[in-house]
Amino acid sequence: MINEQMKIIVVDDEPMITETLSMSLQEEDWQIFSANHGEEAIKLAKKISPDVAIIDLKLPDINGLEIARAIKNIDADVCVIIITGHAQMETAISALIEGAYDYITKPFDITHVKSVVQKGLQKRALALKNKELIEKLKREKRRIEAILEISKMFNVIFSLEDLVDFSVVKVSQMLEAQRGSLMLVDKDSKELFICGAYGLEEKIVKETRLKIGESIAGRVFETGEPLCVMDIENDLRLLRKNQSVYATKSFISIPIKQEKEIIGVFNFSNKEPFFTEEDVAFVSIVAHQTAIAIEKIRLYDKVTKLAVTDELTGLFNRRYFMKQLKEEIKRNQRYHHSLSLIMFDVDDFKKFNDNYSHLVGDAVLKKIAKILTENVRNVDVVSRYGGEEFIVILPETDIKEATRVAEKIRKSAEESLFGRKFLGRNQGGKKDIKKLTVSGGVATYQLREEIEMFIKRADDALYQAKKTGKNKIECAPVPVFHE
């Protein structure tokens, strides 16, 4: 069926002819435009983008063939119908060879004219449909290529930050959206936060947090259903207060799911003219890929963390400690910065375990680990060295400052009360733990010192502290190296 809004230009220098043709064609509910000069016709064609142009070959200013060529240059699929007299048949045939669809002769048979125009419009409609299908295939090809590229990149990205930044930027560019964001859920606070953005101000990224069910993204997260809005002003699903957020009237919000669990939301806005269902399908595929990639990274991080951390205390393990100490010694040898170690041991821990059970002992070790991490810097490395022993690497720290830190930790442990909650219900009849102490040994690295000797000096200082009374800090003497 021919679209009633299809546009037809009638070009003839005789007003009577343009008027007669226009009136006859308007009976079919087509949009009719007329021009009596070539330049006027070309300007009109640029303005309205006609579907059919009916052009007289003989015009006072420009030859009809030239007008046909000019309109075809504007849109190659415009259906050109030539008006000709019998004396101009040779020129009309030349027009057909150059791409005109058909011709009509003077004097007109209106029924024939309408039939030719009708067939011309059908040809035009078919050409537009084919063009639309070709464009759709091109878009699908670009999106399939984008999906393959995203999938390929996801296989080599092992950072959550890199993953979300890449996916948001890539999808925003594919959609031609001016803004995009990827929000994940904080399971503790049950809030959505922006972890990747495109076209958003940094302040908005940092400050935006939404409760589940709040605003558009919160509601999409809650329902698990994609939302595509083509015209925010006329969409009854939305409150009008949301309109000011968007520069255009269209946006999409897509949930990110890991199997049945929703972990986040993709949001894209400010696209001209609007988002489509094709866009929703594309983003939904990427959202599925993203969910899988996020899970892979989280599992990778978990495995990596387990490889370097102590399961009980959450501190770094001995293996990681040795690796980091070697790195710090290399830095020390290069830049000659101070480097210190503090080795701690929980006093009388074996006796404590015998009295209160290993379960309570584990709780105490966790408490000591917490005291250690709360009293050191972010750059310091706190590790469980073994059993009830802990060790701390303090980069760019001399013996005096390291001793001060060790004393602070010792005092904090001494002042901590371990009450009945550490004993457990089955130990309620036993006496509360009122005091638990630690001893420590401090050593500062000396140039040319072997790593084993460095650790041993801290251990020897710890042994000296325990031997001379416990609940104290001892400093290792500076070694003497012989040439």
N, C-alpha and C positions, 0 to 999 in steps of 0.2 A: 504493500500500500504506500502510495506516494505521500510524503509528509506535506500537509497543507501549508506549512510555513516555508516551503521552498520558494526561492526568489527567482524572478525572471526579469531580464532587462530587454526592452524593445528599443532598438536604435534605428531611427529613420529621420531624414531631414524634412519629411512631409508630415506636419502635425496631424493631418487627417488620418494618415496611416497608423501612426503611433497611438492615436486616440482610439481608433477602431479596434486595433489588435488588443490594446490594453483592456478595453471594456469587455471584449469577448472572452479574454483569458481570465479576467477577474470573476467571471461566472463560475469558474472551477475552484474558487477560494484560494488561488495562489496569490502571492505577493508580487505585484507588477510595478516595475519602475521603467521610466522612459527617458530617452535622451535624443536630441535632434542634431547633435554634433559629436564628432569622434572624440575630441578632448574631454568633453563632458561625460561621454560614456565610459572612458577609461578611468576618470576620477571616481565616478559612481561605482564602478566595478571594484576598485580598491577599497571603497568604503563599505559596501554591503556584502561582498563575496557572493556573487550570484551563482545559481545552479545551472541556469540556461541563459544564453545570450542570443537574441534574435537580431541579426545585424544586416542592414541593407548594404549591398556591395558598393553602391554609388552614393557617396556623401561629399559635401562641398569642401571639407577641410582635410579629412584623412580617408584614404582608401579603406573600404570595409575589411579587406584581407589584413591590413596592418592593425586595425582595431581587434580583429579576431586573434592575431598573434599576441598583441599586448595583453589581452584578457587571459589568454592561455598561459602567458608568462606569470600572471598573478596566481592562477590555479590551473594546472594542466588538465584537471578532470572536468572543467566547466564544459557543458554541452553547447556547442556553437551551431546555430541554425542560420543559414544564409537566406536573405531575401533577394530574389533576382527576377529580372525580366527575361524573356526568351532570347533577347539579343545578347545577354550576358551569360549564357549557359556555359561557355568555355571557361569563363572566370570562376563560375560556381563549381565546376568540376575540379579546377585547380585548388579551390578552397577545401573540397572534400579530400583531395590528396594530401593537403597540409594538416588535416585533422578535424575539419568541420564534421559534425554528425550527419546533417542532412540539409536540404534546401527547400524553400517554398517559393512559388512563383506568383507574380502579379498577373491578373487580379486574383485575390485570395478566395479560396474555398475554406470558410471558417471551420467547418467540420474536419477538413484535412489538416488545417493548421493545428487544431487542438490535438488531433491524433499524433502528429509529428512531435509536438511538445510533450505530450503524455509519454511517448516512447523515449524521448530524450531525457525526461525526468527519471524514468525507470532506469535508464542506463547510468544516469548520474547517481541515483540512489545505490545501484549495484557497485559503482566505482567507489562511493563513499564507504559502503559496507566492507568492500575488499580492503580499502585503505585502513579502515578501523581494525580489521582482523590482522593485517600486516603489522600495524603499530602494536597491537596487543601481543602478537607473537614476538616482536622485538623486545617489548617490555618483559615478557616471560623469559626470554632468552637472557636478558640482562640480570634478571632476578635469580634465575637458576645459576648463572655464573657467580653472582654475589653469594648465594647460599653455599656453593662449592668452595669459594674463596674463604668465607667465614669458617666453614667446617675445617678446611685445611689449616687456617691460622689457629683455630682452637686446639688443634693437636700439638702445637708447638708453644702455646702460651701456658705458663705455670704460675702466673701471678694473677690474683683476683682483680687487682687494680687495673692491670694491663688488659685483662679480658673484658671488663665492663666498659672501659674507655674505648677499646677497639669496636665492640659491638654497637655501642650507642652512636659513635661517629659514622660508622659504615652504614647503618640502617638509616640514619637521618639523611645522609647524602643520597642514598638510593631512593628514598621517599620524596626528596627535595623538600624536606621539612626544615624550618628555621630553628626549631628547638626539639630537643630530645633528652630523655633521662631514663636511667634504670634505677629503680628503687628496690632495696632488699628489706626484709623484716628483721628487726631486733627482737628475738624471741623473749628476752627478759622483760623489756618494756612494752612489748606488743605494739611497736611503732615502726612505720616505714621511714627509711631515710635514703637520701640520694647518694649512691656510691659511684655513679658515672653520669656525665652530662655533656650536652652539646648545645651551644648557644645560650646557656644560662649564666647569670652573674654568679661569681664565686660566693657572694654573701647568701644568695638564695640556696645554693647547693649546701652550704654549711649549716644554715639555720632551719631548713625545711625538715620537719618531722610530723608525720601524720598518724593518728590513731587508726587502727583497723576499722573500716566503715566510715571514716571521715573523708570528706571531699571526694573527688572522682576516683583518684587512684586507690584510696582506701576502700571505696565501695567495690571497685573491680577486684581488689584483693579478697575482699570478704565473699563476694559471690562466685568468683572464679570464672566469670563470663566476660569475653571481650566487649569493648564499647567503641563504636565508631559513630561519631556525630558529624554530619555533613553541614548542618546549620544550627548552631547553638541557640540562635534567637527563636527558632521554631521547634526545638526539641523539648517535648513536655517532660522528659525524664530528668531534666536538669533545672536547678534553681538559677534564677537570673543573676544572682551574685557571682556566678562563675564566669560571666561573660567578659568582665574587664581583664581577666587574666590572659586572654587570647587575642592576638593581633588579627587573626582571621576567624571565620565562623566554624572551622572544622578542626577536629583532633581525634586521635585514637588512643586507647589505653588497653593493653593486652596483658593478661596474667602470665607469669612465668611459673610453670609447674614441674615438680619432680615427681613423676607418677601421679599420685592423688594429692600430694602436698603442694600448696602454693607457697613459693619462697620470695616472690617479688612481682614487680609490675614494670612493663615498658610503657613510656608515655611519649607521644610525638604530637606536635602542634605547629600551627602557622605554616600551612601548605596552601598554595594557590593552584586551582580554585578550591579543592577540597579533597579529603581522603576518600578512598573507595574500598569496596569489599575485597578487591585484589590486594590492596595495601594490608588489610587485616589478615588475609591468608598468608602473605609474605612474612609479616612480623610474627605471626603465630608459629611459623616454621622456625624462624630464627630464635624465638623465645624457647622453643623446645630444645634446639641445639644449645642455647645458652645455659639452660637448666642442667643439661648433661655435663657441660664443660665446668660449671660451677661445682657440681658434685665431685667431678674428677679432681679439681684443684683442692677442694676441702679434704678429700681423702688423701691426696698427695701431701698436703700440709700436715695432716694428722699422722701419717706414717713417718714423715720427716721429723716431726716433733717427737714421736715415740722413740726414734732412733737416737736422739740426743738428750732426752730428758729422763729423769728418774720417775718411775711410775708412782711411787708413794708420795713424794714431796712436791713433784712438779718442777724441781730444780734441774739444771743441766746435770748430765751424768759424768762419770769420770772420763769416759772416752772423749766427750766434747771438751771437757776441761783441758785435757792434754793437747788437743788440736788448737784451742784458743791460746794456751800458754805458749806454744811454739810460735804462733803468729805474733804474739806480743813481744816475745824475745827478739824476733827478727826486727820488729819496729824499734825496739830499744837499741839494738846494735847499729841500726841505721841512723836514728835521730838522737840517741843518747838521752832519752827521757827516763825518768825514774819508773821503776816497776816493782810492785810489792805483792806479797802473798800473805794471807792470814789463814791459818788452819785452826779449826775449832773442833772440840770434842765435848760431848755432854758428860758431865761428871757423874760417876757411879751409875752409868746407865744399865749395866748388866744387873746390878742389885735391884734397880728400879723395875726392870722387866720381871724379875723373879717375884717381886712383891705385888705388882699390879697387873701383870699379864702383857703379852706382846701387843694386844689390841690397844691398850692404853699407851703403851710405848710408842706405837705408830702415831697416835694422836699427838704425843709430845714432839716427835720428830717433825711433824707437819707444822706445829706451832713454832718450833725453833727456825724452820725454813722461812716462815712468814716474818719472824723477827729479823732475820738476816736480810731479806729482800727489802724490808721497810727502812733499813738503816744504811743502805749503800746507794750509789749513783746508778743511773741507767747504763752507763758505760762499763760498770764493774760486772764481772762474771761470777755468779754464785753457783756452786756445784755441790752435790752430795758426793763425797769422796769414797765413802764406804761405811756401812754400819751406822754408827752415831757420829761419824766424822764429816765435817763440812770444810770446804776450802773456797776462798774468795780471791779472784785476780783483781788487782787495783792498778790499772794503767796510769801512768804519769802521776804516781803517788810515792813520796819518799817515806823513810822509816818513821819519821815523826808523825806524819799525817795518818799513815796506816795504823800506828799504835793508837792514835786518837779514835779512829773508826772502830778498832777492835774493842777498846774500852767501852765505847758507846753501846756496842752489841752485847758485851758481857753484862753491863749494868742493866740493859733492857731485859735480858733473860733472867737475871737475878730478881728483878722487880715484878716479873710476871707471876701471877698466882694461878696454879693449876688446881682447880676445885673439883667438886664431885662430878661435874659433867665429863671430866676426863676419865673418871673411874668406871662409869657405866652402871647400869642397874644391878648387875650381879655382884658388883664390888662395893655396894653401898655400906656394908658393915665395916669396911676398912677406913683407916684414917685418911683425911684429905691430904693432897699434896700441897704443902704450903710453899715450898721453895725448891727450885731446880736450877742448877748453875751450869755454866760452860767455862772451859779454859781455852786459851788461845795462844798460838805461836806466830810471831811476825818475822818475815824475812824480806829484805830488799835485794833485788838482783844486782849482781856484780859482773862487769864486763868480762867475758871469756868463761864465765861459769857454765858448767854443764847443767842441763835442765833437771837431771836427777838430783844433783847436788843442791840446786836451788830449792826443790821440794823437800829434800831431806833436812835442810837447815830449818825450814818452817816447822817440820815435824819434830825435830829435836827441841826446838824452842817450846812447842806444845808439850812435849814430854817433861821438860824442865818445869813448866807451869803446874802440871799435875803432880809432879814429884814433890814440889815445894809448897803444897797447900791447896791446890785447885782454886777454882773461881778467880783466876787471875790471868794476866797477859804477860808473856815473856817475849823479848826480842832476841833474834838470832845474832851472834857476833859476826862481824865482817870477816870473811875467809881471807887467808893469806895464800897468794899464788906464787909459786917458785918458778923462776925462769928455767 
